[in-house]
Amino acid sequence: MLEVVCAIILREHEILLCQRAPGQHLAGSWEFPGGKV
């Protein structure tokens, strides 16, 4: 089983998103920051 986490950071009505780097799978896609546990 793969366990993952995700964080949604909300500050002053703004949400933190990350854009996948060129050369990565799904490059240019926007996502919430997260990772494997």
Backbone torsions as a table, in degrees:
resi	resn	phi	psi	omega
1	MET	NA	138.5	177.5
2	LEU	-103.5	119.4	177.7
3	GLU	-102.4	134.1	-179.9
4	VAL	-130.7	161.7	175.7
5	VAL	-127.7	158.6	177.5
6	CYS	-143.4	143.3	177.3
7	ALA	-122.4	133.9	173.1
8	ILE	-114.5	110.6	-176.4
9	ILE	-97.7	119.1	179.3
10	LEU	-118.0	120.0	178.7
11	ARG	-141.1	123.9	179.9
12	GLU	48.9	47.2	176.4
13	HIS	65.8	24.4	175.1
14	GLU	-120.4	144.9	-179.8
15	ILE	-116.7	135.1	178.9
16	LEU	-81.9	122.8	174.2
17	LEU	-125.5	154.6	176.8
18	CYS	-119.6	144.5	177.0
19	GLN	-106.1	130.9	-178.8
20	ARG	-66.1	138.2	-175.3
21	ALA	-71.0	153.6	174.0
22	PRO	-57.7	142.1	179.8
23	GLY	90.8	-13.7	177.0
24	GLN	-88.5	161.7	173.0
25	HIS	-58.0	134.2	-177.9
26	LEU	59.4	38.9	-179.2
27	ALA	-52.1	138.7	178.4
28	GLY	86.4	-10.6	178.8
29	SER	-72.4	148.6	176.7
30	TRP	-96.9	143.4	-178.8
31	GLU	-153.3	162.4	172.6
32	PHE	-78.1	145.4	177.0
33	PRO	-64.3	143.4	179.9
34	GLY	-174.6	-173.9	179.7
35	GLY	-176.9	178.4	179.6
36	LYS	-80.6	149.8	178.2
37	VAL	-102.8	NA	NA
